[in-house]
Amino acid sequence: MRERKKSGVGGKLILALTLLFFYFPIFYIILFSFNDSRSLTRFSGFSLRWYEKMFADSTMMEAVLYTVLIAVLATAVSTVVGTITAIGLSKSNRVLSAIVERINDLPVMNPDIVTAISLLMFFSVLTVRKGFGTMLLAHIMFCIPYVMLSVTPKLRSLDPNLIEAAMDLGATTFQALTRVVVPQIRSGIVSGALIAFTMSFDDFVISYFATGNGVNNISILVYTMSKRVNPSINALSTIVILLITAALGVVNLVPVLREKHGDGVKPVNRKATAAVAGVLAAALIVTAVMGGTAKRRRERDAAEKYGSSVLKLYLPGEYLGENVISDFESQYGVSVIVENFDSNEMMYTKLQAGDSYDVLIPSDYMIERLIKGDYLQPLDKSLIPNLDNLADAVVGLDYDPDGTWSAPYFWGSVGLVYNHENVDPAVIEAEGWDILRNTDYAGRIYIYDSERDSFMMAFKALGYSMNTDDPAEIEAAYEWLRAMNNTMSPIYVTDEVIDNMMNGYQDIAVVYSGDATVILDENEDMSFFMPYEGTNIWCDAMVIPANAENPKLAHEFIKYMLSYEAAYDGSETVGYASPNAEVLEEMSTSEDLYAENEAYYPRSDGENDEMFHDNVTLQRELSKYWIRVKAEG
């Protein structure tokens, strides 16, 4: 008896720990959706600021709308098509049925990335304009197999003579299908529909490659926040969780209440409900018509002036000032479609596939590649007179010496953020990048998970150029990184380094200067240092693709982004150095801004500092070595 009790207690404990494992992250998200600070790990007080920011963020609200709309439409279409196909196959000969079922299994078994690339190439070959339609078709395509897999087992359990029996009793084929077969397989249809909705709502990989024209779902929005995670996502996730919980509650409570009260449940007054719905619908229609008329008038005027009223912008996530897009749209009477990429290479892939944008914001080395591939058109400098406002440090850079193809957007460096309470500034200044191999700090460093940046610091520590393609120097840099990996137990991170260093989880981290600006702003124990051996001084710039549909408006956008107001908003929000000389001076000298923040202003006089140049062969070689470095950890 005691053994049974112990077994029961042990089982309950395991169950409790399992539930805690599954549900603790959900509770964590809900808690931090009410956090007063930007931190994702340190709760500093109750606030609704992220809910306010979420509802004020039109991009996020559009992503929610597209996510729900596509999920509902894809579920409806795939459920109907999948169910009808499954019923048809159940009446086909075995050979045909087996062949189709094997074909149906392919999208389920195929890796998402293969399906995504296939769809990208398919739409590109057909010169289909990617957007809502292509994403919806992609979702319908991968949802149908799941519906068929849910419905088919139910059909196999039915009496094969059921339809014939119904027709013998006077039912038509359609009646036999809808009144006899469908009710019998309803549970399979509902299961398939729920799976389809979940798959569509949750999908990222296929959506990312099949979309365009600013049509993003929630997954794409979250993934492309490549610079830093927006805590508003916690608020959005909390609302989604509450809605799902409410839906599950209704689904489970309605049968119980119906069984308990029976006929005692008062019927709904349908006429009153219809009247209220009609009034609300009329109000929405009137509001939409009035707002739409004004918007169409503004867009018509803009189209006459610029040739189009829509600008397509493609840039890294979380890389805009809070009011930049809304102010530009209001000032010029246009609409801006914003799409985000998580890497320069991903952006290049979409350009190769034929996607069209009006303005891109890639990095220096990628601009070199775009120029070589004839992907860009030269800027008409007569349309951008405020190019004269650029800071000297961003004029005449190697990737575009004459500024023929690009206009700077942000610039910065790569350096070391360190806790000066635990790391002696004199030591870090003396050792530079070699501090990352000082065993006094073993297990207390973050390394950015990037072969380009990691090999840069190894090359610089060894006194080499970070653009070297000498095999012996590459091998030496590999050995430097390998020794660091094996002796220091580094933690390889990406954007989570920002929040982790703000909270002081480690003592040293390799960080981009703009992220370092934010870290130093939040934690006074942190300092920033650019090693004297040299570092990467980089620049992201605005360019106009050769296939841009609206180059005139693109020039207006570049001119606007270089203006004082837009440059100030962007630099203050994101933390990277502005190319506008006036803004740069104000940001770096004002005590209310970044005068005391050594990470904000990148140095421009480091004799060993460099920019990366485009070298695809070298990049592939470094990628192979970087995989080997981390594999040995």
DRENBALUM-467257 format. One line per field, with one value per residue (C-alpha): x negated, y negated, z negated. Coordinates in Angstrom, 2 decimals. Layout:
residues N
u: [X / ...]
v: [Y / ...]
w: [Z / ...]
END
This chain:
residues 633
u: [0.00 / -2.80 / -4.57 / -1.37 / -1.08 / -4.72 / -4.18 / -1.10 / -2.96 / -5.87 / -3.51 / -1.82 / -5.20 / -6.32 / -3.02 / -3.40 / -6.97 / -5.90 / -3.08 / -5.46 / -7.92 / -5.25 / -3.40 / -6.10 / -7.30 / -3.70 / -3.36 / -6.74 / -5.56 / -2.37 / -4.27 / -6.80 / -4.11 / -3.43 / -7.09 / -7.91 / -11.34 / -12.60 / -14.27 / -13.06 / -14.53 / -14.34 / -10.96 / -11.17 / -7.56 / -4.00 / -3.08 / -0.77 / -3.24 / -3.86 / -0.13 / 0.18 / -2.81 / -1.42 / 1.95 / 0.21 / -2.10 / -0.34 / -2.87 / -2.14 / 1.62 / 1.40 / -0.63 / 2.09 / 4.78 / 2.94 / 2.17 / 5.79 / 7.23 / 4.87 / 5.29 / 9.10 / 9.18 / 6.53 / 8.39 / 11.72 / 10.40 / 8.07 / 10.80 / 13.28 / 10.73 / 9.06 / 12.37 / 13.74 / 10.45 / 10.37 / 13.98 / 13.21 / 10.13 / 12.17 / 14.27 / 11.30 / 9.37 / 6.63 / 3.71 / 4.84 / 5.68 / 2.26 / 0.41 / 2.30 / 1.81 / -1.95 / -1.99 / 0.08 / -2.57 / -5.37 / -4.51 / -4.19 / -7.54 / -9.39 / -11.47 / -9.80 / -12.86 / -12.80 / -9.11 / -9.69 / -12.54 / -10.55 / -7.60 / -9.89 / -11.38 / -7.96 / -6.41 / -9.50 / -9.46 / -5.80 / -6.62 / -3.82 / -3.75 / -4.29 / -2.05 / 1.24 / 2.29 / -0.94 / -1.10 / 2.51 / 1.90 / -1.19 / 0.75 / 3.60 / 1.07 / -0.61 / 2.65 / 4.56 / 2.42 / 3.07 / 6.82 / 6.68 / 4.61 / 7.29 / 10.33 / 9.07 / 9.03 / 12.65 / 13.71 / 12.02 / 14.07 / 17.36 / 19.47 / 18.57 / 22.21 / 23.50 / 23.89 / 25.59 / 28.02 / 28.90 / 29.46 / 31.64 / 33.82 / 34.31 / 31.42 / 29.52 / 25.75 / 25.28 / 27.74 / 26.04 / 22.72 / 23.83 / 26.44 / 24.98 / 21.23 / 20.19 / 21.96 / 20.22 / 16.75 / 17.39 / 14.86 / 12.12 / 13.06 / 12.98 / 9.62 / 8.20 / 9.50 / 7.99 / 4.63 / 4.76 / 5.54 / 2.73 / 0.21 / 1.17 / 1.22 / -2.18 / -4.05 / -7.16 / -9.55 / -7.15 / -5.43 / -8.76 / -9.65 / -6.15 / -5.22 / -6.01 / -4.60 / -4.57 / -2.31 / -3.74 / -2.30 / -3.19 / -5.94 / -7.72 / -7.36 / -8.96 / -11.74 / -12.82 / -13.36 / -17.01 / -18.42 / -16.59 / -13.37 / -10.46 / -8.78 / -5.42 / -5.60 / -5.01 / -1.80 / -0.66 / -1.49 / 0.47 / 3.57 / 3.27 / 2.93 / 6.00 / 8.07 / 7.12 / 7.89 / 11.27 / 12.07 / 11.18 / 13.29 / 16.32 / 15.89 / 15.72 / 18.39 / 21.16 / 21.84 / 21.86 / 24.30 / 26.50 / 26.64 / 27.31 / 29.99 / 31.51 / 34.59 / 34.21 / 31.61 / 33.22 / 33.03 / 31.12 / 33.23 / 32.14 / 33.92 / 32.28 / 28.90 / 29.31 / 30.31 / 27.28 / 25.01 / 26.54 / 25.99 / 22.36 / 21.76 / 23.28 / 21.11 / 17.99 / 18.90 / 19.52 / 16.22 / 14.35 / 15.88 / 15.09 / 11.54 / 11.03 / 12.21 / 9.71 / 6.94 / 7.67 / 7.59 / 4.16 / 2.86 / 4.19 / 2.36 / -0.84 / -0.56 / -0.29 / -3.40 / -5.65 / -4.23 / -3.01 / -1.61 / -3.28 / -6.89 / -8.32 / -11.06 / -13.25 / -15.51 / -16.62 / -14.00 / -13.70 / -15.81 / -13.44 / -12.58 / -9.23 / -7.55 / -9.56 / -7.12 / -3.94 / -5.45 / -6.66 / -3.26 / -1.49 / -3.89 / -3.94 / -0.43 / -1.71 / -1.71 / -4.92 / -5.16 / -7.83 / -9.43 / -12.23 / -15.11 / -17.19 / -20.44 / -22.04 / -22.29 / -18.55 / -17.88 / -20.19 / -18.37 / -15.02 / -16.50 / -17.89 / -14.40 / -13.11 / -11.44 / -11.06 / -11.63 / -12.05 / -14.62 / -16.96 / -19.17 / -21.99 / -25.48 / -28.66 / -30.04 / -26.62 / -26.37 / -29.60 / -28.00 / -24.84 / -26.92 / -28.89 / -25.68 / -24.02 / -21.24 / -21.34 / -20.65 / -22.76 / -21.30 / -20.13 / -21.93 / -19.99 / -16.94 / -18.82 / -20.31 / -20.83 / -23.60 / -25.75 / -24.63 / -26.53 / -29.21 / -32.76 / -33.23 / -30.63 / -31.72 / -33.97 / -33.80 / -35.45 / -32.32 / -31.04 / -33.75 / -31.84 / -28.43 / -27.18 / -24.97 / -24.17 / -23.40 / -24.48 / -21.74 / -23.54 / -27.18 / -28.97 / -31.63 / -32.16 / -33.69 / -33.73 / -31.11 / -32.46 / -31.51 / -34.10 / -33.32 / -34.64 / -37.07 / -39.92 / -39.70 / -43.50 / -43.67 / -41.11 / -42.82 / -46.19 / -45.03 / -42.38 / -40.83 / -43.15 / -41.08 / -38.76 / -41.48 / -42.40 / -41.45 / -40.74 / -37.41 / -36.72 / -33.01 / -32.12 / -32.11 / -29.58 / -30.71 / -28.44 / -27.48 / -28.80 / -31.72 / -32.33 / -32.63 / -34.43 / -37.10 / -37.44 / -38.51 / -40.87 / -42.47 / -42.89 / -44.32 / -46.93 / -47.71 / -46.11 / -43.62 / -40.07 / -39.74 / -42.69 / -42.35 / -45.79 / -45.24 / -47.98 / -46.44 / -42.96 / -44.35 / -46.05 / -42.80 / -40.99 / -43.51 / -43.07 / -39.30 / -39.69 / -41.93 / -39.44 / -36.60 / -38.42 / -39.81 / -37.17 / -33.87 / -32.26 / -28.50 / -27.53 / -24.64 / -22.84 / -20.42 / -19.80 / -23.21 / -21.57 / -19.20 / -21.71 / -24.40 / -21.90 / -21.27 / -24.98 / -24.81 / -28.39 / -31.43 / -32.51 / -30.65 / -31.37 / -28.68 / -27.72 / -28.06 / -24.36 / -23.41 / -26.23 / -24.72 / -21.48 / -23.29 / -25.33 / -22.21 / -20.48 / -23.38 / -25.86 / -28.30 / -28.96 / -31.64 / -32.58 / -35.99 / -37.20 / -40.56 / -43.53 / -44.47 / -41.54 / -37.91 / -35.15 / -33.84 / -30.71 / -28.01 / -24.49 / -23.22 / -20.10 / -20.16 / -17.63 / -17.38 / -17.58 / -14.06 / -12.51 / -8.98 / -8.99 / -12.50 / -11.22 / -9.49 / -12.52 / -14.70 / -12.18 / -12.40 / -16.21 / -16.13 / -13.60 / -15.69 / -18.73 / -16.75 / -17.38 / -13.98 / -14.04 / -17.73 / -17.24 / -14.23 / -16.05 / -19.30 / -17.60 / -15.36 / -17.86 / -21.09 / -23.34 / -25.36 / -23.55 / -25.10 / -23.59 / -26.42 / -24.14 / -22.32 / -25.60 / -27.03 / -23.94 / -23.60 / -27.23 / -27.49 / -24.14 / -24.11 / -20.43 / -21.36 / -24.64 / -27.41 / -28.49 / -27.99 / -31.30 / -29.60 / -27.55 / -30.23 / -32.46 / -36.03 / -37.07 / -40.83 / -41.80 / -44.67 / -43.91 / -40.13 / -38.59 / -35.37 / -34.48 / -34.71 / -32.59 / -34.32 / -31.90 / -34.66 / -36.24 / -32.84 / -32.16 / -35.60 / -35.09 / -31.66 / -33.20 / -35.88 / -33.33 / -31.22 / -34.32 / -35.15 / -31.73 / -31.56 / -34.59 / -32.93]
v: [0.00 / -2.41 / -1.58 / -2.45 / -5.77 / -6.58 / -5.66 / -7.91 / -10.83 / -10.34 / -10.31 / -13.51 / -15.18 / -14.21 / -15.49 / -18.79 / -19.24 / -18.43 / -20.99 / -23.54 / -22.89 / -23.49 / -26.39 / -28.40 / -30.08 / -31.15 / -32.66 / -34.32 / -36.00 / -37.21 / -38.65 / -40.52 / -41.93 / -44.25 / -45.14 / -48.83 / -48.53 / -47.14 / -44.25 / -40.77 / -39.23 / -41.85 / -42.98 / -46.62 / -47.52 / -47.18 / -49.10 / -48.89 / -50.70 / -47.70 / -47.17 / -50.83 / -50.52 / -47.35 / -48.88 / -52.02 / -49.96 / -49.76 / -47.24 / -44.86 / -45.29 / -44.58 / -41.44 / -40.24 / -40.95 / -39.10 / -36.17 / -35.65 / -36.33 / -33.96 / -31.27 / -31.42 / -31.43 / -28.71 / -26.57 / -26.98 / -26.21 / -23.38 / -21.75 / -21.72 / -20.62 / -18.08 / -16.55 / -16.27 / -14.81 / -12.24 / -11.21 / -10.93 / -8.78 / -6.48 / -5.60 / -5.28 / -2.14 / -1.11 / -1.88 / -5.47 / -5.98 / -4.69 / -6.93 / -10.06 / -9.28 / -8.96 / -12.27 / -13.78 / -12.66 / -14.56 / -18.09 / -16.67 / -14.86 / -17.49 / -19.99 / -23.40 / -25.15 / -22.98 / -23.69 / -27.40 / -27.71 / -25.70 / -28.07 / -31.11 / -29.83 / -28.79 / -32.21 / -33.89 / -31.82 / -32.68 / -36.35 / -36.36 / -39.41 / -38.01 / -39.17 / -38.19 / -35.91 / -33.93 / -33.49 / -32.31 / -29.80 / -28.50 / -28.03 / -26.25 / -23.96 / -22.78 / -22.61 / -20.31 / -17.20 / -17.53 / -17.68 / -14.58 / -12.72 / -13.48 / -12.65 / -9.49 / -7.20 / -8.17 / -7.30 / -3.92 / -3.10 / -3.74 / -1.06 / -1.31 / -0.75 / -3.69 / -6.11 / -3.49 / -2.69 / -6.37 / -6.74 / -3.64 / -5.38 / -8.37 / -10.67 / -12.46 / -12.11 / -15.53 / -14.72 / -11.39 / -13.19 / -16.09 / -14.35 / -10.87 / -10.81 / -14.21 / -13.77 / -10.43 / -11.89 / -15.27 / -14.65 / -13.98 / -17.13 / -19.26 / -17.78 / -18.48 / -22.04 / -22.71 / -21.31 / -23.40 / -26.56 / -25.90 / -25.15 / -28.29 / -30.56 / -29.29 / -29.03 / -31.09 / -29.50 / -29.03 / -32.36 / -34.22 / -33.04 / -33.22 / -36.73 / -40.24 / -43.76 / -44.28 / -41.31 / -39.84 / -37.49 / -37.43 / -34.83 / -36.91 / -40.05 / -38.42 / -36.69 / -39.77 / -41.81 / -41.10 / -44.11 / -43.70 / -42.09 / -44.47 / -43.77 / -44.55 / -40.97 / -39.87 / -41.91 / -40.45 / -36.92 / -37.47 / -38.54 / -35.49 / -33.22 / -34.76 / -34.44 / -30.78 / -30.12 / -31.83 / -29.83 / -26.55 / -27.57 / -28.24 / -24.99 / -23.00 / -24.89 / -25.09 / -21.32 / -21.22 / -24.14 / -22.72 / -19.38 / -20.98 / -23.51 / -21.83 / -23.71 / -26.18 / -28.14 / -31.26 / -31.60 / -34.48 / -37.34 / -37.06 / -40.22 / -42.37 / -40.81 / -41.41 / -45.05 / -45.72 / -44.02 / -46.09 / -49.37 / -48.48 / -47.39 / -50.61 / -52.72 / -50.85 / -51.20 / -54.96 / -55.44 / -53.33 / -55.16 / -58.61 / -57.65 / -55.79 / -58.77 / -61.11 / -58.56 / -57.95 / -61.70 / -62.02 / -58.98 / -60.27 / -63.57 / -61.73 / -59.44 / -62.45 / -63.99 / -60.96 / -58.42 / -56.18 / -56.59 / -53.47 / -53.09 / -49.63 / -49.64 / -46.62 / -46.88 / -45.06 / -44.71 / -47.28 / -49.74 / -52.71 / -55.70 / -55.47 / -58.16 / -58.03 / -56.07 / -57.71 / -61.20 / -60.43 / -59.06 / -62.09 / -64.61 / -63.10 / -61.61 / -58.15 / -54.64 / -52.89 / -49.10 / -48.01 / -44.58 / -43.33 / -40.95 / -39.16 / -39.13 / -40.75 / -37.34 / -36.76 / -40.14 / -39.26 / -35.94 / -37.69 / -40.20 / -37.33 / -35.83 / -39.01 / -40.74 / -44.48 / -47.20 / -50.95 / -51.39 / -48.86 / -49.34 / -46.76 / -46.80 / -48.04 / -44.73 / -43.76 / -47.09 / -46.14 / -42.84 / -44.59 / -47.05 / -44.20 / -42.37 / -45.44 / -45.31 / -49.05 / -52.28 / -55.41 / -58.11 / -61.36 / -63.68 / -66.69 / -65.16 / -64.74 / -68.18 / -67.44 / -64.97 / -67.97 / -67.47 / -64.20 / -63.84 / -63.65 / -60.17 / -58.62 / -60.38 / -58.63 / -55.17 / -52.26 / -50.45 / -53.53 / -56.25 / -58.79 / -58.12 / -57.17 / -54.35 / -54.91 / -57.35 / -56.42 / -55.38 / -54.30 / -53.60 / -51.98 / -49.59 / -46.26 / -46.34 / -44.94 / -45.72 / -44.89 / -45.24 / -47.68 / -46.55 / -43.06 / -43.76 / -46.24 / -48.83 / -48.97 / -45.23 / -45.27 / -48.25 / -46.51 / -43.14 / -44.21 / -41.26 / -38.88 / -39.54 / -36.94 / -34.33 / -35.51 / -32.54 / -34.87 / -35.48 / -31.92 / -31.12 / -34.82 / -35.99 / -36.26 / -35.84 / -37.01 / -33.98 / -35.31 / -33.92 / -37.33 / -39.20 / -36.40 / -35.99 / -39.77 / -39.89 / -36.92 / -38.52 / -41.83 / -40.15 / -38.51 / -41.74 / -40.69 / -42.41 / -41.20 / -40.97 / -38.62 / -35.57 / -34.18 / -30.47 / -30.61 / -33.66 / -32.11 / -28.94 / -30.99 / -32.84 / -29.51 / -28.25 / -31.49 / -30.99 / -27.29 / -28.02 / -30.61 / -28.13 / -25.34 / -27.41 / -30.06 / -28.17 / -31.16 / -31.50 / -32.08 / -34.50 / -36.79 / -39.54 / -38.17 / -39.60 / -43.03 / -42.05 / -39.72 / -42.38 / -44.99 / -42.63 / -41.91 / -38.16 / -38.05 / -40.29 / -40.69 / -40.55 / -41.24 / -43.74 / -46.13 / -49.77 / -50.66 / -47.70 / -48.70 / -52.21 / -50.72 / -48.45 / -51.32 / -53.45 / -50.81 / -49.60 / -52.11 / -49.32 / -48.65 / -50.25 / -49.96 / -49.59 / -49.30 / -47.46 / -49.37 / -46.43 / -47.51 / -46.62 / -46.66 / -50.15 / -49.47 / -51.49 / -50.57 / -52.70 / -53.42 / -52.26 / -52.12 / -48.78 / -48.72 / -47.26 / -49.81 / -50.69 / -54.16 / -55.68 / -59.25 / -58.61 / -56.56 / -59.66 / -61.63 / -59.02 / -59.11 / -62.91 / -62.71 / -60.17 / -62.46 / -65.40 / -66.52 / -65.40 / -61.87 / -61.33 / -62.46 / -60.19 / -57.17 / -57.65 / -58.34 / -55.29 / -52.73 / -53.97 / -53.87 / -56.86 / -59.15 / -60.13 / -63.62 / -65.84 / -68.07 / -65.16 / -63.32 / -66.38 / -66.91 / -63.26 / -62.92 / -66.20 / -66.52 / -65.20 / -64.30 / -62.03 / -60.12 / -62.53 / -60.15 / -57.02 / -55.97 / -53.42 / -55.92 / -57.68 / -55.24 / -56.38 / -57.52 / -57.73 / -54.14 / -53.26 / -49.53 / -49.81 / -48.45 / -47.76 / -44.37 / -43.93 / -41.53 / -38.17 / -35.27 / -32.65 / -33.91 / -34.03 / -30.38 / -29.40 / -31.23 / -29.63 / -26.15 / -27.03 / -28.65 / -25.48 / -23.51 / -25.98 / -25.66 / -21.90 / -21.42 / -23.18]
w: [0.00 / -0.90 / 2.37 / 4.27 / 2.43 / 3.15 / 6.81 / 6.92 / 5.35 / 7.76 / 10.72 / 9.60 / 9.09 / 12.60 / 14.00 / 12.12 / 13.36 / 16.92 / 16.80 / 15.29 / 18.11 / 20.75 / 19.19 / 17.39 / 20.64 / 21.30 / 17.83 / 18.34 / 21.56 / 19.90 / 16.94 / 19.08 / 21.33 / 18.38 / 17.80 / 17.56 / 19.21 / 22.53 / 20.74 / 21.59 / 18.45 / 15.67 / 14.39 / 13.33 / 12.63 / 13.91 / 17.07 / 20.10 / 22.36 / 24.62 / 25.17 / 26.14 / 28.45 / 29.99 / 30.88 / 32.18 / 34.41 / 37.77 / 39.07 / 36.22 / 36.57 / 40.30 / 39.56 / 37.19 / 39.78 / 42.54 / 40.23 / 39.23 / 42.69 / 44.48 / 41.81 / 42.05 / 45.87 / 46.18 / 43.64 / 45.41 / 48.89 / 47.85 / 45.74 / 48.64 / 51.24 / 48.96 / 47.88 / 51.43 / 52.67 / 49.87 / 50.60 / 54.33 / 53.66 / 51.41 / 54.47 / 56.87 / 57.74 / 55.36 / 57.66 / 58.33 / 54.68 / 53.54 / 56.02 / 55.00 / 51.30 / 51.80 / 53.66 / 50.83 / 48.33 / 50.11 / 48.82 / 45.31 / 45.41 / 47.45 / 45.39 / 45.27 / 46.67 / 49.81 / 50.34 / 49.73 / 52.23 / 54.78 / 54.46 / 54.68 / 57.94 / 59.27 / 58.71 / 60.11 / 63.31 / 63.80 / 63.04 / 60.49 / 58.23 / 54.75 / 51.95 / 50.37 / 53.22 / 53.40 / 49.63 / 49.55 / 52.37 / 50.58 / 47.34 / 49.11 / 50.80 / 47.59 / 45.58 / 47.96 / 47.22 / 43.47 / 44.06 / 46.26 / 43.66 / 41.04 / 43.20 / 44.96 / 41.85 / 41.10 / 44.65 / 44.44 / 41.35 / 43.16 / 44.83 / 48.55 / 49.48 / 47.42 / 50.35 / 52.54 / 49.74 / 49.33 / 53.08 / 53.12 / 50.52 / 52.83 / 51.97 / 54.72 / 54.94 / 53.35 / 50.54 / 49.90 / 49.67 / 47.44 / 45.26 / 44.90 / 45.51 / 44.14 / 40.77 / 40.35 / 40.95 / 39.26 / 36.50 / 39.08 / 41.01 / 37.85 / 36.83 / 40.28 / 40.23 / 36.80 / 37.90 / 41.09 / 39.13 / 36.68 / 39.45 / 41.36 / 38.30 / 37.18 / 40.49 / 41.11 / 43.60 / 46.51 / 45.79 / 45.81 / 49.32 / 50.80 / 49.72 / 50.89 / 51.19 / 47.44 / 46.68 / 43.47 / 40.89 / 37.20 / 37.66 / 40.29 / 38.19 / 35.14 / 37.08 / 38.97 / 35.80 / 36.41 / 34.55 / 31.28 / 30.07 / 29.54 / 26.16 / 27.83 / 29.07 / 25.46 / 25.42 / 28.73 / 27.58 / 24.37 / 26.29 / 28.57 / 25.53 / 23.87 / 27.05 / 27.44 / 23.77 / 24.14 / 27.27 / 25.57 / 22.58 / 24.75 / 26.68 / 23.45 / 21.49 / 24.10 / 24.17 / 20.37 / 20.10 / 22.84 / 21.09 / 17.69 / 18.70 / 21.72 / 22.90 / 20.05 / 21.97 / 23.36 / 27.14 / 28.63 / 29.98 / 33.58 / 34.78 / 32.13 / 32.83 / 36.56 / 35.94 / 33.76 / 36.27 / 39.08 / 37.24 / 36.46 / 40.05 / 41.41 / 39.09 / 40.17 / 43.85 / 43.55 / 41.68 / 44.20 / 47.17 / 45.73 / 44.78 / 48.05 / 50.12 / 48.44 / 48.76 / 52.44 / 53.10 / 51.48 / 53.32 / 56.64 / 56.15 / 55.19 / 58.22 / 60.53 / 58.95 / 58.49 / 60.91 / 58.07 / 54.60 / 53.15 / 52.00 / 51.29 / 48.64 / 47.78 / 44.72 / 41.53 / 38.80 / 35.98 / 37.98 / 38.24 / 36.07 / 34.33 / 36.46 / 39.69 / 41.85 / 40.58 / 40.99 / 44.51 / 45.53 / 44.07 / 45.60 / 49.09 / 49.22 / 50.10 / 48.69 / 47.65 / 47.78 / 45.31 / 45.57 / 43.34 / 43.97 / 41.38 / 43.38 / 46.40 / 48.04 / 47.67 / 49.26 / 52.15 / 52.70 / 53.06 / 55.51 / 57.58 / 57.63 / 59.27 / 56.33 / 56.90 / 54.30 / 54.51 / 51.72 / 50.12 / 47.06 / 47.31 / 45.80 / 47.44 / 48.78 / 50.14 / 51.98 / 53.74 / 54.81 / 56.00 / 58.07 / 59.65 / 60.52 / 62.09 / 59.51 / 58.79 / 60.60 / 59.97 / 57.76 / 59.30 / 56.88 / 58.15 / 56.43 / 53.12 / 52.40 / 48.70 / 49.48 / 48.57 / 44.95 / 44.60 / 41.94 / 43.31 / 41.83 / 44.17 / 47.37 / 49.90 / 48.31 / 50.14 / 51.29 / 53.20 / 53.21 / 55.28 / 53.73 / 57.20 / 56.03 / 52.37 / 49.56 / 45.97 / 43.53 / 40.33 / 39.56 / 36.67 / 35.47 / 33.71 / 30.26 / 26.73 / 24.11 / 20.66 / 17.01 / 15.66 / 12.10 / 12.94 / 15.80 / 15.36 / 18.19 / 18.28 / 18.94 / 21.73 / 23.39 / 23.19 / 24.49 / 27.03 / 28.82 / 26.93 / 23.80 / 25.35 / 24.74 / 21.23 / 19.02 / 16.10 / 17.82 / 18.99 / 19.07 / 18.79 / 22.41 / 25.22 / 28.82 / 31.62 / 33.69 / 36.99 / 38.95 / 40.54 / 37.21 / 35.39 / 38.04 / 38.15 / 34.50 / 35.01 / 38.05 / 36.22 / 33.11 / 35.36 / 37.21 / 40.52 / 42.75 / 42.20 / 46.01 / 46.41 / 48.61 / 47.75 / 46.80 / 44.15 / 42.46 / 42.59 / 41.01 / 38.29 / 37.55 / 37.36 / 34.80 / 32.80 / 32.68 / 31.97 / 28.98 / 27.73 / 28.07 / 26.26 / 23.36 / 22.73 / 23.02 / 24.78 / 25.17 / 28.80 / 29.10 / 31.52 / 30.54 / 27.04 / 26.14 / 25.78 / 23.01 / 21.37 / 21.10 / 19.93 / 17.02 / 16.48 / 17.06 / 18.39 / 18.13 / 21.79 / 25.11 / 28.77 / 29.79 / 32.58 / 31.54 / 31.77 / 29.57 / 27.23 / 27.04 / 25.76 / 23.28 / 21.81 / 21.61 / 19.50 / 17.33 / 15.90 / 15.01 / 18.70 / 20.88 / 24.55 / 26.16 / 29.77 / 29.74 / 31.10 / 33.36 / 35.51 / 36.04 / 38.61 / 39.30 / 41.33 / 43.06 / 44.11 / 46.96 / 49.03 / 52.65 / 55.48 / 57.32 / 61.11 / 61.29 / 58.88 / 59.98 / 58.42 / 58.54 / 58.29 / 54.97 / 53.89 / 54.28 / 52.21 / 49.46 / 49.42 / 49.25 / 46.42 / 44.44 / 44.64 / 43.25 / 39.69 / 38.34 / 39.79 / 39.03 / 35.44 / 34.93 / 36.35 / 34.47 / 31.14 / 31.51 / 32.79 / 31.18 / 34.24 / 35.44 / 37.85 / 41.20 / 40.81 / 39.51 / 37.44 / 35.82 / 35.18 / 33.44 / 31.31 / 30.33 / 29.33 / 27.38 / 25.62 / 22.05 / 22.47 / 25.39 / 25.92 / 24.85 / 22.06 / 24.14 / 25.70 / 27.98 / 30.00 / 32.06 / 34.03 / 34.44 / 37.89 / 37.37 / 36.51 / 38.86 / 38.59 / 39.01 / 42.20 / 44.03 / 45.40 / 49.16 / 51.18 / 51.53 / 51.91 / 52.06 / 48.84 / 47.12 / 47.98 / 46.71 / 43.42 / 42.99 / 43.22 / 40.67 / 38.33 / 38.30 / 37.32 / 34.52 / 32.88 / 33.45 / 31.22 / 28.26]
END
